[in-house]
Amino acid sequence: MKNIVVVGSQWGDEGKGKIVDWLSSEADVVIRFQGGHNAGHTLVIDGVTYKLRLLPSGIVRKNKISIIGNGVVIDPWALLDEIEEIKNKGVEVTEKNLIISETATLILPFHKEMDEIREDSAGKGKIGTTRRGIGPAYEDKVGRRSIRVMDLISEKNLDERLVTVLSHHNAIRKGLGRPIFEKDKLKKEILKIAPIILKYSQPVWKKIDQFKNEGKKILFEGAQGILLDVDHGTYPFVTSSNTVASSAATGSGCGPNSINYVLGITKAYTTRVGEGPFPTELLDDLGEKLGERGKEFGTVTSRKRRCGWFDGVLVRQTIKISGIDGIALTKLDVLDEFEEIKMCTAYSLNGKEIDYLPAAVEDQIKVKPIYKTFIGWKSSTQGIKKFDDLPDNAKVYIKELEKFIETKISSISTSPEREDTILLENPFNS
């Protein structure tokens, strides 16, 4: 029995939904451990499409337990809308199959407004957030003024916590010439939904310990990608949480010895949503072709993704930072029609060749990719399920990619369909 952490090894949008869906069919428990409703997974099961934002992928399967950990920031209204949405598609959601950490931080309406205010006033310095209040909610958490799920139990406690958090936000809002938030009105809105949220609330760390003792398979489901990690990503163009695999332990309430295998989801090329450095970005017809063939639009925001060649330097770096044991390579079929395919194997910075992405954003913007060029295979890989059946040039590209990133490839995805996967290693059994 193994417990697996799934993380994105690039800037997110690597196709985690399909891989997590397959893994969640084998897991007993699926845990979201960071992020908010700014990251989406699209699952297609028995012809039904589910677009999940906060709910773990296991929720759409029977006899699975889904957990939202303490590391997640929760917009309670968005969560209830999402629950209602999948209930309307025939999915049962009860306190038996959904557990919310009692220590998870809540996203409230003033968080979303603060997100919008900052982005609108940032000009060229905007981060490219999804404007859902994620960052401001994490700020309040670190500032020790946030409202957590447990605070909904007592009206008196909620009142006191609202005084604390609104004294901070209303001072900023006054300075910006914005109307202040009325505490009593907001408290009334929160108390209206509090009983529904609280019925799912439990001490998650205790439940995880129970599940481990029962020998259940646990899948820790990350959101976004390692390059958006607040410490290890392209700061400041990052998210507000730690997206690396080790945060699965912190964000759920278990020790690092609970993690047995780290699977990195990796696209066969590179994409990014929002602002920030992107060394291999293609601002030409090739970039447009990658976006069109890969249908590169965000699940949550529908924003068009920036596209470029596979950046082996970055993926090798994130593998080492996150302790990735194996790679699930996705969207290989998107490359089927290209005459040439390139892989970044180093950077040039101020006339010197370097083998990593520097930490300073001004250097990240200046680096130029050094490419290794491969001959394209110009034939369809869509739906192939055996490695030996791939075109020879596709095999060369994959083997060179695997060698460069210094980590084995555990699976290769050849279409959006779950069954169109070349499985080289099962993380649960390896």
WOBELGI-V302310 format. One record per backbone hydrogen bond with DSSP energy under -1.0 kcal/mol. NH is the residue of the N-H (numbers start at 1). CO is the residue of the C=O. If there is no record, write none. Layout:
NH	CO
NH	CO
//
This chain:
4	218
5	261
6	220
7	263
9	265
19	15
20	16
21	17
22	18
23	19
24	20
25	21
26	23
27	23
28	217
29	217
30	65
31	219
32	67
41	52
43	50
45	48
48	45
50	43
52	41
59	56
60	57
61	58
65	28
66	97
67	30
68	99
69	32
71	251
72	69
73	35
74	105
79	75
80	76
81	77
82	78
83	79
84	80
85	81
86	82
87	83
88	84
90	87
91	86
98	94
99	66
100	200
101	68
102	202
104	101
106	147
107	74
111	108
112	108
113	109
114	110
115	111
116	112
117	113
118	114
119	115
120	116
121	117
125	122
126	123
137	133
138	134
139	135
140	136
141	137
142	138
143	139
144	141
145	140
149	104
150	102
151	148
152	149
153	150
158	154
159	155
160	156
161	157
162	158
163	159
164	160
165	161
166	162
167	163
169	165
170	166
172	168
173	169
174	170
175	171
176	172
177	174
178	173
186	182
187	183
188	184
189	185
190	186
191	187
192	188
194	190
197	193
198	194
199	195
200	197
201	198
202	100
204	202
207	203
208	204
209	205
210	206
211	207
212	208
213	209
214	210
215	212
216	211
219	29
220	4
221	31
222	6
226	8
227	10
228	225
229	226
230	241
233	229
234	227
235	233
237	234
238	236
239	228
247	244
248	245
251	247
253	249
254	249
258	255
259	256
260	3
261	3
263	5
264	326
265	7
266	328
268	330
270	308
272	306
281	278
282	307
288	284
289	285
290	286
291	287
292	288
293	289
294	290
296	291
297	295
298	303
302	298
305	296
306	272
308	270
309	280
312	344
315	311
316	312
317	313
318	314
319	315
320	316
321	317
322	318
324	319
325	262
326	262
327	408
328	264
329	411
330	266
332	413
334	331
335	332
336	333
338	335
341	374
343	372
344	310
345	370
346	370
347	354
348	368
349	352
352	349
354	347
364	360
365	361
366	362
367	363
368	348
370	346
372	343
374	341
376	339
384	381
389	386
390	387
395	391
396	392
397	393
398	394
399	395
400	396
401	397
402	398
403	399
404	400
405	401
407	402
410	327
411	327
412	422
413	329
414	420
420	417
421	419
422	412
424	410
425	410
429	426
430	426
//
